[in-house]
Amino acid sequence: MSWMFELRGPVSKSQKTVFGLIGFGLVLLMWIAVTSGSDPIAPRNLLPRPFGECYTHTIDVTYQGANGKTVVEQRDQTVNSVFGCAFTDMYRDNNLIQNFCLSMGFNLGGYLKAIMWSLPIAFLIGLIPLFNALFQSQIDAYRFVPLTAVTSLFLLVWGLGANMKINFLAFGIMIYLVPVIIQRIKDVDDVYVKTVYTLRATKWQTITAVYIPSVLSKLMDDVRVLTAISWTYIIVAEGMANQGGLGTIIWTSKRFGRPDKVFAVLIIFILIGILQDRLFMFLDKKFFPHKYQMTEKYSSELVKQSMVEMLIDFAIKTLIWICLGVYLVLALDEIFNLIGGLKLLSYLFGDTLWVIHVIFIGIIAYRVKELIKPRINGIRQPVASS
């Protein structure tokens, strides 16, 4: 038991899993405790119940009348719960699936544009002394700009629409991502630079063989951290106009006094964040396996995964293949009207559909490359031996 209170003491994966479940249960029990009963500790208009049936009952409201007399009036009060009716009500009344897909399109589109803009800008500033002297201090200062104060500028330039929201999210991510990439460039070990220099590599070869692989291998961790920021700004972006998205459900639910729906959307955000985090970890292991090698033993073997991690990775691989198959069917429907002319992708993602196309075309291109790579290597080996 002493390990529990040691300063920076080690915690095994099994202990972390068990105590994590216990901690989740304690928070849930406290939530139930402060919202239970006819007169709960936490007001229901601030903290809804997690479970229970939704019902309407009559309450007595006392207030001071115009003539100074006390007036007692009976009013109907609706008692809702997050898991009892919030999700079903959002599915029925707020187009939950479509709004979820729109928010995912906004979020992924913001990430794609932010990375597309950040990489060339950061490499120019981080590698070229002239650009570093000109713009480094300005880039650092942009981090202190409150993004909610510049929303009007994005409205003036792009108007109300998906393009404005994606660009707003991309800018919000980019002002944090560019300084991080510049710092990653500075952190590249000089040993690698000097090694390629002794091999008479050109500047372009140094960039492609040393700087780009080193920066990209660390960039995935930075992107994982910035995931939370992107979901924070998406509420601001979707609140600018009632054009759909999970942020729109939050704004509408607040106006109509449905805190249970607000908490339900927050739970969706948490689940998306956990899934994205696991997906980024899976991609990090896929593209940069050297980061998970047993370097302390100077071995090329990968660090052994627990059974839970192996199951999660298998589930992600299976999910990717399922999503790819569904996408191909729906993409063909967009062209040939295979499913009665419904065009489900356009209906779900709207103006953010291009983001889904870019992502899945990238996945298909990568899978094709992996399939033909062994054949190309097999052709090259006989040529090299001859």
N, C-alpha and C positions, 0 to 999 in steps of 0.2 A: 504493500500500500504506500510505501514511502516514495515510490517513483512518481506518484501523482502530484507531488508538491516540490519536486526537484526543479531548480532553475534550469530552463532549457533542456529538461530531461527527455530522453528518447521515448517515442510512442510508436508501438508496432501498428501495422495496418489493421490487424484484427481488433486491437484495443481502440483504435480510432473509429472503426466502423461501429463497434458496440456502443461506445460512449457517445458517438454522433447520433445514433438512434435514440439513446436515452435522453440526450439533450433536446432532440426534436419532440419527443414525447412530453418532456417537462414544459416546453413552450406551449404545446397544444393544450395540455391540462390547465395551464395558467389562463390561456385564452378562454377555455370553456368556463373556468371558475368565475372570471370577472364579467362574463356575459350571461350567466345563467340566472334563472329566477324571474319573477314578475317585476322586480325592482333591482336590476343588476348594478354592480359597482361602476362599470363603464357605461355611459349613455349609449343607447342603441343607434343614435344618429351619428356617433363617432366610431364605435367599434361594434360591428354586427356579430351575431353568433356564427360559429363555424358550422354547426350542424343543427338539425331540427326542422320541423315543418314550418312552412310559411302560412301565416294566418292574419286575419284582420279582427281587431277587437275595439270596443268602445272605451274611451277614457274621458275623465272629467277635466276640463281645462278651466282654470280660474283666472280671471283678469279683471281689471278695474274699468267699469263702464264710463260713459261720457258724463253721467250725472253723479259720479263719485261712488256709486254703489258697486259692490262686488257681484260679478256675474259669473255663474257657473254654466259652462256650455259643454255638451257632449260631442266628441269628435271621434271619427274612426282613425285608428292607428294600425298601420301594417307592420308586422314583425317578420323580417326576412332573415335568411341565413345564407352563408357563402356557398356551402356544398348542398344545401337543401333546395334552393330555387334560383340562385344567381346565375349559374351556368346555363340552366335550361331556359331562363328568361332571356338571357343574352342570345342564345341560339334562336329563340323564337322571335324576339322583338328587335334585335340589334345586328342581325346578319353576322354572327360571331365568326364563322369560317371565312367569309369574304374579307372582313376587317382584319382578321389574323393574317391572311395571305397578303393583303395590302401593306401591313406593317412590316412583314418579312421582306417584301419587295423594296420598301423604303430603306430598311436597315441594310440589306445586302447591297443595294445600289449605292448607298452612301459609303460603304466599305470599299467597293470596287473603285469608285471615283477617287476616294481619299488615297488609296494605295497607288493608283495610277498617277495621281498628281504628286504625291509625296516623294516617291522614289527618285524621279529625275531631279526634282528641286533639291532634295536633301543631298544627293550625290554631287551635284554641282557645287553646293555650298560647302559640303564636307571635304571635297577633294581639291577644288580649285581655289587657291589663295585669294584671287581677285574677288570672286563671288562671296567667299567667306568674309572678307573685309567689308564688302558692300552691304550684305544682307543678314549676317549672323545676328547682330544686335536687334534688328527689326523682327526677325523670326522669334527670338526669345521674348520680345515685348508683346507679340500677338497673343501669347498665352493668357495675358491679363485682360483681354477684351471680353466683356460679358456678352455672350452670344445672343441673349434675349434682346439686347439693345440694338442689334444690327438686323433684326428680322425684317424691318421695313425696307432696308436696302435690297434684300433678296426678293421682296415682294415687288419692288419697283423694276428690278432687272428681269425677273422670270415670271412675275405674276402669280396667280393662285393656280397651282397645279402640282403634279407629281415631280416635274423637273425641278421646281423651286425647292421642294422639300428634300429631295435627294441631294441637291447641291448644298443646302443648308446643313444637312447631316455630314456631308463630305467635308465641308469647311470646319465644322465642329470637331471632327476627328483629326483633320489634317494639322490644325494648329498645335496639337499635342504630339502627333506622329512624326512630323518633320524634325523637331528638335531631338527626339529619341533616336531617329535614324542617323542624324549627324553625330550624336554621341557614340552610337555603335560603330560608325566609321572611325572615329578617333580611338576607339578601344581595340581596333584590330592590332594584333601583336606584330611588332616590327620584324620579328624573326621570319615570318612568312613573306613579308615585303622584301627583305634582304635576300631571302632564298631565291625568289623569282628574279631578282635583280642580277644575282650571280649567274643565273641561267640565260641572261640577256633577253629577258622578256620586255616587250614594248609596254608603253603606258596602258594601252588598251588591253593587252594580255594580263597585266597586273590587276586591272579593274575586274575583268571577267573571271580570272582564276583565283584571286585573293579576296578583294573587297566585296564583290557581290555575294559569293557563297557564305562568307563570314557574317555579313549583315543579315542576309535572308534567314540564316539558321537561328539567329537570335530574335528576328522580327516577329516570329509567331508568338513568342511569350509576350511581347509588347502589345500585339493585336488582341490577345486574350484579355489583357488588363483593360484595354480601351473599349471592350464590348459593353461594359456597364455604362460608359459615357454615352455611347451611341443610343442606348435605350432611354437614357435620361433626356436627350435632346429630341428624340422622336415624339415625346409628349408635347413639347413646345411646337414642333413642326406641324403635327396633326391638329393642334388646337387653333391654327391660324384660319382654317376654313373647314367647315363640316363636309369633308369629302371622303370620309371613311378612314379606317384604321383603329387600332386598339386605343390610341390616345383620344380619338373622338368619342369612344364609348365612355372613357373616364370623364371627359368634360360633360357629356350629356348626363351621365349618372349622378354627378355632383349637383347639377342644376335641378334634377328631379328627386333629390333626396334618397338615392339608392347607394349607400356606402358598401352594401354587400357586393354589388357589381364592381365597385372600385377595387375592393380586396380580391375579388375573383380575377380581375385583369392583372393585378399585381402578382398573383400566384402564377398566372400564365407567363408573365415576364420572367419570373424566377426559374420556371421550368425551361423556358427557351434559353436563358442564360446558362443553366447547367448543361443542357444539350449542346449548345455552342462551345462551351468550354471543353467538353469531352471530345467534340468533333475536331477542335483545334489541336488537342493533344494527340488524337489519332493521326491527323495530317502531319503533325510535327514528327512523329515516329516514322511515318511513311516516307517523308521527303528528307529528313535529317536523322537517320538512325544512329549516326556516330555520336550524337549527344547522349544516347542511352547505352553506350558500350561500357563494359566493366573496366574502366581505365585504371582502377586501383590494382587490378591484376594484370595489366598490360595484355588484355585479351581482346580478341575481336568478337567475343560473344556478347549478345545483348543481355541487359539486366533481366532476370527472370520475372515474369509477371505473375500476379496472384490469379486465382481462379476467377474472381470477380472481374478483374481487369481484362482477362481473356474473353469472358462472356460479353463484356461491354464492347470490346473491339469487334468481336464476331457480330454482335447486334448492329453496330454501326456499318460494317461492311455489307451485311444483308440489307439494311435500310437503304444504303446508297444504291445497290442494285435494283431494289424494288422501285425507288424513286426514279431511277433512270428508265426502267421499263414503262412506268406510268407516264413519264414525260414524253417518251417517244410516241406512245399511243395518242396522247392529247395533242402533241405537236402535229402529228399527221392529221388529226381531226381539225386543227386550225386551217389546214390547207385543203383537205378533201371532204370535209363535213361527214366524217364517218359516224358520228354519234348524233345524228339528227340535226346537225347544224347548231348545236348548243355552244360550241367553242368555249369549253369550260375554263381553259387557261386565261383567255381574255376576260371572262366574267370574274374570275377570282383575283387576278393580279392587275387588271386594268392597264393603266399607263406604265406600270412597272414591269410589264411582261418581258421587256428587252433584257432586264437583269437576269431573269430565269433562263432565257435563251443563252446568254453569255456564259452563265455558270455551267449549264449542262453541256453546251458545246465544248467548253473547256474540259469537262470530265470525259466526254467521248473522245476528244483528241488525245487526252492522256492515256486512256485505256488502249486506243489504237497504237499509240507509240509503244506501250508496254508489250503489246502483242507482236509487233514487228521488230522490236529491238533484238531478240535472240536471233532472228533470221539475218539481220544486218550484221551482227557480230559474227555469225557463222560464215558469212560471205567474206568478211574482212580478214578473218584468221588465215584462210588458205592463201589469200593475196599477200599478206604480210610474211608468211612462211616461205613463199616462193621468191 
